Amino acid sequence: MSTFLHSDLEVLYNLAQVIGTPLDLRDQLEQVLSIMSEQAEMERGMISILDRDSGEAILDLAHGVDIDGLDITYKPGEGITGQVAATGKPMIIANLGKDEQFLDRTGARRYLDRSELSFICVPIIYDGKVVGVLSADKVAHQVDDQEYEIQFLSAVAGLIAKAVYTRSIEEENLRLKNMLGRSQRPSAEIVGNSKPMKEIFGLISQVADSNTTVIIHGETGTGKELVARSIHKNSPRAAGPFVEVNCAAMPDTLIESELFGHEKGAFTGASQKRHGRFEEAHGGTIMLDEVGELSPLAQAKLLRVIQERQFQPLGSTRMVKVNVRIIAATNRNLEQDVVSGRFRSDLYYRLNVFPIYMPPLRERGSDILLLADHFVEKFARQFKKNVKRISTPAIDSILAYHWPGNVRELENCIERAVLLATGDTLDSFHLPPSLQMKVITPEKKKQGQLSSLINTYERSLIVDALKDARGNQSQAARILGTTKRIIQYKVEKYGIDVKRFKAKKS
């Protein structure tokens, strides 16, 4: 075994000091990678954690590589990292330009001369088992002794082994919690992790098992139909029909016929008997979208259906009994409509048994990027595109926009952008002109003062949270009620040096 150089012994000592600090595990390991880069001339250091069930190596931390938003895994034996994880034996690639096994899943070396780089990869072993993989680049001409480089990196892996093992447990617990959270979501179609959406999920769970009439309030495009479908799917009526009626899309003369059906010859053009939507929904759920647009006559008939669970089709003398659950939705202020006489008060109180308010997108904070990523994945799959991420300028535009059309507008924008994208990244110029940020010229200084003040206040909030969290971005995100991804984006946007908070202790 080679004797380590004095400089490398100093590096190992500094690493041991970091591992012994009370910082959380992620911060410890991030500092380890930083020291390796600054003091040991190792570039693009990465730590992958082994999934104990699948044996896959999951890229968890990186230095000199942007992995934000990336989900990179290596199956056992896949690429260099996968081979080291599976065999527990270190590997070194002297010349990346001549090796076909190197996958470069991060894309960090895409525009570099690989022939000038060496790649060193060693297992992280704890209690006799591989718990992760440590890897790093090094300038090829600096690698004089391959065995020495492997031994040194293996020594680093030995120092961090316990921390990586504990980190793997943390990640596993987090994945389990996320899986549990997803399983508790009433519908996979409803995407959201913000506080308002968690409250919506709770209300859906509470009301789904009953036959209680529900009314969903909210602006156009907020997802009222998805909530209605979720209530139906999680109810005892899930096997029955879900019938949606857009009350705003029908003229007054047809609403009655549409809802309650008609007999042959009931009116001009009624050439045959037709069942109404209520009858079609028998045994299931009927959603009355934009219920505030119903005519006074249709309101009266709807009230009778709710009260008696029966109705009379147009042109008929027979009564039709139905067993349906009613879910109404509206973007109108029905309370004001009641005061003005536009909407029947007795019908309003019959519908307003269990109200649910759908917040506009601008009030859902962290959900904006979550939804954007969801739609990118959806449309990339639908259009067979290779779009995998959203660029930072595009994120800037998405977060700065006020989204008057709510989730529906965001979905339409992302659909358009994915169609226009030609590579793996959705850029700001793929977005509609209304979303693209305008440069603030001196002439527009006064117009930009409010934005400047908001940015200043936002930066101060993030700095204060990072101080309280001692530089831990995940904890800072929890303090501010947002996601780590948004904190990372804001840190980059405002040029905040996170390292200066990590050394401070409370």
C-alpha positions as CSV (number, residue, x, y, z in Angstrom):
1,M,0.0,0.0,0.0
2,S,1.3,3.4,-0.9
3,T,2.2,6.0,1.7
4,F,0.0,9.1,1.3
5,L,1.6,12.4,0.5
6,H,1.6,15.0,3.3
7,S,-0.8,17.2,1.3
8,D,-3.2,14.3,0.9
9,L,-3.0,13.5,4.6
10,E,-4.0,17.1,5.3
11,V,-7.0,16.6,3.1
12,L,-8.0,13.4,4.9
13,Y,-7.6,15.2,8.2
14,N,-9.8,18.1,7.0
15,L,-12.4,15.6,5.8
16,A,-12.4,13.9,9.2
17,Q,-13.0,17.2,10.9
18,V,-16.0,17.9,8.7
19,I,-17.5,14.4,9.4
20,G,-17.1,15.1,13.1
21,T,-19.1,18.4,13.0
22,P,-22.8,18.6,14.1
23,L,-23.9,19.6,10.6
24,D,-26.6,17.4,9.1
25,L,-25.5,14.6,6.9
26,R,-26.2,16.2,3.5
27,D,-24.2,19.3,4.5
28,Q,-21.4,17.1,5.7
29,L,-21.2,15.2,2.5
30,E,-21.5,18.3,0.3
31,Q,-18.5,19.8,2.2
32,V,-16.6,16.6,1.7
33,L,-17.0,16.9,-2.1
34,S,-16.1,20.6,-2.0
35,I,-12.9,19.9,-0.1
36,M,-12.0,17.2,-2.6
37,S,-12.4,19.6,-5.4
38,E,-10.5,22.5,-3.7
39,Q,-7.7,20.7,-2.0
40,A,-7.3,17.3,-3.8
41,E,-7.7,18.5,-7.4
42,M,-10.7,16.2,-8.0
43,E,-13.4,17.7,-10.2
44,R,-17.1,16.9,-10.5
45,G,-17.3,14.7,-7.3
46,M,-20.4,12.6,-6.9
47,I,-21.9,10.4,-4.3
48,S,-24.5,7.8,-5.2
49,I,-26.5,5.9,-2.6
50,L,-27.4,2.2,-3.1
51,D,-31.0,1.2,-2.9
52,R,-31.1,-1.9,-0.7
53,D,-34.1,-3.4,-2.4
54,S,-33.2,-2.9,-6.1
55,G,-29.4,-2.7,-5.9
56,E,-29.6,0.5,-8.0
57,A,-27.2,3.3,-7.4
58,I,-29.1,6.6,-7.0
59,L,-27.1,9.8,-7.6
60,D,-27.7,11.9,-4.5
61,L,-25.0,14.6,-4.2
62,A,-22.7,16.2,-6.6
63,H,-20.1,19.0,-6.8
64,G,-19.3,20.7,-10.0
65,V,-22.3,19.0,-11.6
66,D,-25.8,20.5,-11.8
67,I,-28.2,17.6,-11.0
68,D,-31.1,19.8,-9.8
69,G,-34.3,18.3,-11.2
70,L,-32.5,15.2,-12.5
71,D,-33.4,11.7,-11.4
72,I,-30.3,9.6,-12.2
73,T,-30.0,5.9,-11.3
74,Y,-27.6,3.2,-12.4
75,K,-28.9,-0.4,-12.4
76,P,-26.5,-3.1,-11.1
77,G,-23.7,-3.4,-13.6
78,E,-24.8,-0.4,-15.7
79,G,-22.0,2.0,-16.6
80,I,-19.0,2.4,-14.4
81,T,-21.0,3.4,-11.3
82,G,-23.3,0.5,-11.7
83,Q,-20.4,-1.9,-12.0
84,V,-18.7,-0.6,-8.9
85,A,-21.9,-0.8,-7.0
86,A,-22.6,-4.4,-8.0
87,T,-19.0,-5.8,-7.6
88,G,-17.8,-3.7,-4.7
89,K,-14.5,-3.2,-6.6
90,P,-13.0,0.2,-7.6
91,M,-12.4,1.2,-11.2
92,I,-10.4,3.9,-12.8
93,I,-10.7,5.1,-16.4
94,A,-7.4,6.7,-17.4
95,N,-8.9,8.3,-20.6
96,L,-12.6,9.0,-20.8
97,G,-12.4,9.7,-24.5
98,K,-11.5,6.0,-25.2
99,D,-14.0,4.3,-22.9
100,E,-17.5,3.3,-24.1
101,Q,-18.7,2.2,-20.7
102,F,-18.8,5.7,-19.3
103,L,-22.4,7.0,-19.6
104,D,-22.2,10.6,-18.5
105,R,-25.9,10.6,-17.5
106,T,-25.5,14.1,-16.0
107,G,-24.3,15.6,-19.3
108,A,-21.5,17.5,-17.4
109,R,-18.8,16.4,-19.8
110,R,-20.8,16.9,-23.0
111,Y,-18.8,19.9,-24.1
112,L,-15.4,18.9,-22.6
113,D,-12.5,17.0,-24.2
114,R,-12.9,13.7,-22.5
115,S,-9.5,12.6,-23.6
116,E,-8.1,15.1,-21.0
117,L,-10.1,13.5,-18.1
118,S,-9.7,10.5,-15.9
119,F,-12.5,9.0,-13.9
120,I,-12.1,7.3,-10.5
121,C,-14.9,5.3,-9.0
122,V,-14.8,3.4,-5.6
123,P,-17.4,1.6,-3.5
124,I,-18.4,3.1,-0.2
125,I,-18.5,0.1,2.2
126,Y,-20.0,0.0,5.7
127,D,-20.2,-3.0,7.9
128,G,-19.0,-5.2,5.0
129,K,-21.7,-4.1,2.6
130,V,-21.7,-1.6,-0.3
131,V,-23.9,1.3,0.7
132,G,-22.9,3.8,-2.0
133,V,-20.4,4.8,-4.7
134,L,-17.9,7.7,-4.6
135,S,-16.6,9.0,-7.9
136,A,-14.6,12.0,-9.2
137,D,-12.9,13.4,-12.3
138,K,-9.3,14.3,-12.4
139,V,-7.2,15.9,-15.1
140,A,-5.6,12.9,-16.9
141,H,-2.0,14.2,-16.9
142,Q,-2.2,14.6,-13.1
143,V,-2.8,10.9,-12.7
144,D,0.7,9.4,-12.4
145,D,-0.1,6.4,-10.2
146,Q,-3.6,4.9,-10.8
147,E,-3.3,2.6,-7.7
148,Y,-2.4,5.6,-5.5
149,E,-5.5,7.5,-6.8
150,I,-7.8,4.5,-6.0
151,Q,-6.3,4.1,-2.6
152,F,-6.7,7.8,-1.7
153,L,-10.3,7.9,-2.9
154,S,-11.0,4.6,-1.1
155,A,-9.7,6.2,2.1
156,V,-12.1,9.1,1.6
157,A,-14.9,6.6,1.0
158,G,-14.0,4.9,4.3
159,L,-14.2,8.2,6.2
160,I,-17.7,9.0,4.9
161,A,-19.1,5.4,4.9
162,K,-21.1,5.7,8.1
163,A,-22.5,9.1,7.0
164,V,-23.5,7.7,3.6
165,Y,-25.1,4.7,5.3
166,T,-27.1,6.9,7.6
167,R,-27.9,9.2,4.7
168,S,-29.3,6.2,2.7
169,I,-31.6,5.4,5.6
170,E,-32.8,9.0,5.6
171,E,-33.5,8.9,1.9
172,E,-35.3,5.6,2.1
173,N,-37.5,7.0,4.9
174,L,-38.2,10.0,2.7
175,R,-39.1,7.9,-0.3
176,L,-41.4,5.9,1.9
177,K,-43.1,9.0,3.2
178,N,-43.4,10.4,-0.4
179,M,-45.0,7.1,-1.5
180,L,-47.3,7.2,1.5
181,G,-48.2,10.8,0.6
182,R,-48.9,9.9,-3.0
183,S,-51.1,6.9,-1.9
184,Q,-53.1,9.3,0.3
185,R,-53.7,11.6,-2.5
186,P,-57.2,11.2,-3.7
187,S,-56.2,11.2,-7.3
188,A,-53.0,10.9,-9.3
189,E,-54.4,13.5,-11.7
190,I,-54.4,16.2,-9.0
191,V,-50.8,17.5,-8.6
192,G,-49.9,19.6,-5.6
193,N,-47.9,19.8,-2.5
194,S,-48.8,23.2,-1.2
195,K,-50.7,23.9,2.0
196,P,-53.9,24.9,0.2
197,M,-53.9,21.7,-1.9
198,K,-53.2,19.5,1.2
199,E,-56.3,21.0,2.7
200,I,-58.2,20.2,-0.5
201,F,-57.0,16.6,-0.3
202,G,-58.3,16.4,3.3
203,L,-61.7,17.7,2.4
204,I,-62.0,15.2,-0.5
205,S,-61.2,12.4,1.9
206,Q,-63.7,13.6,4.4
207,V,-66.6,13.9,2.0
208,A,-66.0,11.2,-0.5
209,D,-67.6,8.3,1.5
210,S,-70.9,10.2,2.0
211,N,-73.7,11.2,-0.4
212,T,-73.4,14.8,0.7
213,T,-74.0,17.4,-1.9
214,V,-70.8,19.3,-2.7
215,I,-70.3,22.7,-4.3
216,I,-66.8,23.6,-5.6
217,H,-66.0,27.3,-5.9
218,G,-63.0,28.7,-7.8
219,E,-61.8,30.6,-10.8
220,T,-61.9,29.1,-14.3
221,G,-59.1,26.7,-14.9
222,T,-58.3,25.8,-11.3
223,G,-59.3,22.1,-11.6
224,K,-62.8,22.0,-10.2
225,E,-63.7,19.0,-12.5
226,L,-60.7,17.0,-11.3
227,V,-61.8,17.5,-7.7
228,A,-65.3,16.4,-8.6
229,R,-64.0,13.3,-10.4
230,S,-61.8,12.5,-7.4
231,I,-64.7,12.7,-5.0
232,H,-66.6,10.3,-7.3
233,K,-63.7,7.8,-7.7
234,N,-63.2,7.6,-4.0
235,S,-66.9,7.2,-3.2
236,P,-69.0,4.1,-2.9
237,R,-70.5,5.2,-6.3
238,A,-67.2,4.8,-8.1
239,A,-68.5,1.9,-10.2
240,G,-71.4,4.0,-11.3
241,P,-71.4,6.7,-14.0
242,F,-69.9,10.2,-13.7
243,V,-71.9,12.6,-15.8
244,E,-70.7,16.1,-16.4
245,V,-73.0,18.9,-17.5
246,N,-71.7,22.3,-18.6
247,C,-74.6,24.5,-17.7
248,A,-73.0,27.6,-19.4
249,A,-72.7,25.9,-22.8
250,M,-76.4,25.3,-23.3
251,P,-79.1,27.8,-24.2
252,D,-82.0,28.2,-21.8
253,T,-84.3,26.4,-24.2
254,L,-82.2,23.2,-24.1
255,I,-81.2,23.1,-20.4
256,E,-84.3,21.4,-19.2
257,S,-84.3,18.8,-22.0
258,E,-80.6,18.2,-21.4
259,L,-81.0,17.7,-17.6
260,F,-84.3,15.9,-17.4
261,G,-84.9,14.5,-20.9
262,H,-88.0,14.7,-23.1
263,E,-90.6,12.7,-24.8
264,K,-91.1,12.4,-28.6
265,G,-92.9,15.4,-29.9
266,A,-92.4,17.4,-26.7
267,F,-91.1,20.3,-28.8
268,T,-90.2,21.2,-32.3
269,G,-87.3,18.9,-33.4
270,A,-88.0,16.3,-30.6
271,S,-88.2,13.4,-33.1
272,Q,-87.6,10.7,-30.5
273,K,-87.6,10.1,-26.8
274,R,-84.4,11.0,-24.9
275,H,-83.1,10.4,-21.4
276,G,-81.8,13.4,-19.5
277,R,-78.4,13.6,-17.9
278,F,-79.9,13.0,-14.4
279,E,-81.3,9.7,-15.6
280,E,-78.0,8.8,-17.2
281,A,-76.2,9.5,-13.9
282,H,-78.5,7.1,-11.9
283,G,-76.4,5.2,-9.4
284,G,-73.5,7.5,-9.8
285,T,-72.6,11.2,-9.7
286,I,-73.7,14.2,-11.7
287,M,-71.5,17.3,-11.9
288,L,-73.2,20.6,-12.7
289,D,-70.4,22.8,-13.9
290,E,-71.1,26.5,-13.9
291,V,-74.3,25.9,-12.1
292,G,-74.7,29.7,-11.6
293,E,-75.6,30.0,-15.3
294,L,-78.9,28.0,-14.9
295,S,-82.1,29.8,-15.9
296,P,-84.7,30.6,-13.2
297,L,-86.9,27.8,-14.6
298,A,-84.1,25.2,-14.6
299,Q,-83.1,26.3,-11.0
300,A,-86.7,25.6,-9.9
301,K,-86.6,22.1,-11.4
302,L,-83.2,21.4,-10.0
303,L,-84.4,22.3,-6.6
304,R,-87.2,19.8,-6.9
305,V,-84.8,17.1,-8.0
306,I,-82.6,17.7,-5.0
307,Q,-85.6,17.7,-2.6
308,E,-87.6,14.8,-4.0
309,R,-85.0,12.9,-6.0
310,Q,-87.5,12.7,-8.9
311,F,-88.4,14.8,-11.9
312,Q,-90.8,15.0,-14.9
313,P,-89.2,14.9,-18.4
314,L,-90.5,17.5,-20.9
315,G,-93.7,16.5,-22.5
316,S,-94.3,13.6,-20.1
317,T,-96.8,12.9,-17.3
318,R,-94.6,10.3,-15.6
319,M,-92.2,10.9,-12.7
320,V,-88.7,9.5,-12.9
321,K,-86.9,8.6,-9.7
322,V,-83.1,8.8,-9.6
323,N,-80.4,8.0,-7.2
324,V,-77.6,10.4,-7.9
325,R,-75.0,12.4,-6.0
326,I,-74.9,16.1,-7.0
327,I,-71.6,18.0,-7.2
328,A,-72.0,21.6,-8.4
329,A,-69.2,23.9,-9.5
330,T,-69.1,27.6,-10.2
331,N,-66.8,30.5,-10.8
332,R,-69.4,33.0,-9.8
333,N,-70.1,34.5,-6.4
334,L,-73.4,32.8,-5.7
335,E,-73.9,34.7,-2.4
336,Q,-73.9,38.0,-4.3
337,D,-76.2,36.4,-7.0
338,V,-78.6,35.4,-4.2
339,V,-78.7,39.0,-2.9
340,S,-79.3,40.4,-6.4
341,G,-82.0,37.9,-7.0
342,R,-80.2,36.2,-9.9
343,F,-79.9,32.9,-8.1
344,R,-82.5,31.2,-5.9
345,S,-81.6,31.3,-2.2
346,D,-83.3,28.0,-1.4
347,L,-81.3,26.3,-4.2
348,Y,-78.1,27.9,-3.0
349,Y,-78.5,26.6,0.5
350,R,-79.4,23.1,-0.9
351,L,-76.2,23.1,-2.9
352,N,-73.9,24.7,-0.3
353,V,-73.9,21.8,2.1
354,F,-70.2,21.0,1.7
355,P,-68.3,23.9,0.0
356,I,-64.8,23.4,-1.4
357,Y,-62.8,26.4,-2.5
358,M,-60.2,25.8,-5.2
359,P,-57.4,28.3,-4.9
360,P,-56.0,30.1,-8.0
361,L,-52.6,29.0,-9.2
362,R,-51.0,32.3,-7.9
363,E,-51.9,31.2,-4.4
364,R,-50.3,27.8,-4.6
365,G,-46.7,28.8,-4.4
366,S,-44.5,25.7,-4.9
367,D,-47.1,23.9,-6.9
368,I,-46.3,26.0,-10.0
369,L,-43.0,24.3,-10.7
370,L,-44.4,21.0,-9.6
371,L,-47.2,21.3,-12.2
372,A,-44.8,22.6,-14.9
373,D,-42.6,19.5,-14.4
374,H,-45.7,17.3,-14.5
375,F,-46.9,18.7,-17.7
376,V,-43.5,18.6,-19.3
377,E,-43.3,14.8,-18.6
378,K,-46.9,14.4,-19.7
379,F,-46.5,16.1,-23.1
380,A,-43.0,14.8,-23.7
381,R,-44.5,11.3,-23.4
382,Q,-47.6,12.2,-25.5
383,F,-45.6,13.8,-28.3
384,K,-42.7,11.4,-28.1
385,K,-40.3,14.2,-27.4
386,N,-37.0,14.1,-25.4
387,V,-37.7,17.1,-23.2
388,K,-36.6,16.4,-19.7
389,R,-36.0,19.7,-17.9
390,I,-36.9,23.3,-17.8
391,S,-34.1,25.9,-18.1
392,T,-33.5,28.5,-15.4
393,P,-34.6,31.4,-17.6
394,A,-37.8,29.5,-18.4
395,I,-38.4,28.8,-14.7
396,D,-37.9,32.5,-14.0
397,S,-40.6,33.4,-16.5
398,I,-43.0,30.8,-15.2
399,L,-42.6,31.9,-11.6
400,A,-42.9,35.6,-12.5
401,Y,-46.1,35.2,-14.4
402,H,-49.5,35.8,-12.6
403,W,-51.4,33.0,-14.4
404,P,-54.9,34.5,-14.8
405,G,-56.0,31.3,-16.6
406,N,-54.7,29.2,-13.7
407,V,-53.7,25.5,-14.1
408,R,-55.4,25.2,-17.5
409,E,-53.3,28.1,-18.9
410,L,-50.1,26.6,-17.5
411,E,-50.9,23.3,-19.1
412,N,-51.6,24.9,-22.5
413,C,-48.3,26.9,-22.3
414,I,-46.3,23.8,-21.5
415,E,-48.0,21.8,-24.2
416,R,-47.0,24.5,-26.7
417,A,-43.5,24.8,-25.4
418,V,-42.9,21.0,-25.5
419,L,-44.1,21.0,-29.1
420,L,-41.6,23.8,-30.0
421,A,-38.7,22.3,-28.1
422,T,-36.1,20.5,-30.3
423,G,-33.7,19.3,-27.6
424,D,-34.0,17.9,-24.1
425,T,-34.5,21.3,-22.5
426,L,-37.5,23.6,-22.5
427,D,-36.2,27.2,-22.8
428,S,-37.8,30.5,-22.2
429,F,-38.1,31.3,-26.0
430,H,-40.4,28.2,-26.2
431,L,-42.9,29.9,-24.0
432,P,-45.7,32.2,-25.3
433,P,-44.6,35.9,-25.6
434,S,-46.8,36.9,-22.7
435,L,-44.6,34.8,-20.3
436,Q,-41.2,36.0,-21.6
437,M,-39.5,38.4,-19.3
438,K,-38.9,41.9,-20.6
439,V,-35.7,43.8,-19.9
440,I,-36.2,46.8,-17.6
441,T,-34.8,49.8,-19.4
442,P,-33.9,53.1,-17.6
443,E,-37.1,54.6,-19.0
444,K,-39.0,51.9,-17.2
445,K,-37.2,52.3,-13.9
446,K,-40.2,53.5,-12.0
447,Q,-42.2,50.6,-13.3
448,G,-39.6,48.2,-12.0
449,Q,-39.4,49.7,-8.5
450,L,-42.1,47.5,-7.1
451,S,-40.5,44.4,-8.6
452,S,-37.1,45.4,-7.1
453,L,-38.6,45.9,-3.7
454,I,-40.3,42.5,-3.8
455,N,-37.1,40.8,-4.9
456,T,-35.2,42.6,-2.1
457,Y,-37.8,41.4,0.5
458,E,-37.8,37.9,-0.9
459,R,-34.0,37.7,-0.7
460,S,-34.0,38.8,2.9
461,L,-36.6,36.2,3.8
462,I,-34.5,33.5,2.2
463,V,-31.3,34.7,3.9
464,D,-33.0,34.8,7.3
465,A,-34.3,31.2,6.7
466,L,-30.8,30.0,5.7
467,K,-29.3,31.6,8.8
468,D,-31.8,29.8,11.0
469,A,-31.2,26.5,9.1
470,R,-27.4,27.0,9.2
471,G,-27.3,26.8,5.4
472,N,-29.4,23.7,5.1
473,Q,-31.6,24.4,2.1
474,S,-34.0,21.7,2.8
475,Q,-34.7,23.0,6.2
476,A,-34.9,26.6,4.9
477,A,-37.5,25.4,2.4
478,R,-39.6,23.9,5.3
479,I,-39.3,27.1,7.2
480,L,-40.7,29.1,4.3
481,G,-43.3,26.5,3.3
482,T,-41.8,25.9,-0.1
483,T,-39.7,23.2,-1.9
484,K,-36.0,22.8,-1.9
485,R,-35.9,23.2,-5.7
486,I,-37.4,26.7,-5.4
487,I,-34.9,27.6,-2.7
488,Q,-32.0,26.4,-4.8
489,Y,-33.3,28.4,-7.8
490,K,-33.7,31.5,-5.7
491,V,-30.3,31.1,-4.1
492,E,-28.8,31.0,-7.7
493,K,-31.0,33.9,-8.8
494,Y,-30.0,36.3,-6.0
495,G,-26.4,35.1,-5.8
496,I,-26.6,34.0,-2.2
497,D,-23.5,32.3,-0.8
498,V,-24.9,29.4,1.2
499,K,-21.5,28.4,2.5
500,R,-21.2,31.4,4.8
501,F,-24.2,30.2,6.8
502,K,-23.0,26.6,7.2
503,A,-20.1,27.5,9.4
504,K,-22.3,29.4,11.8
505,K,-23.8,27.6,14.8
506,S,-26.7,28.7,16.8
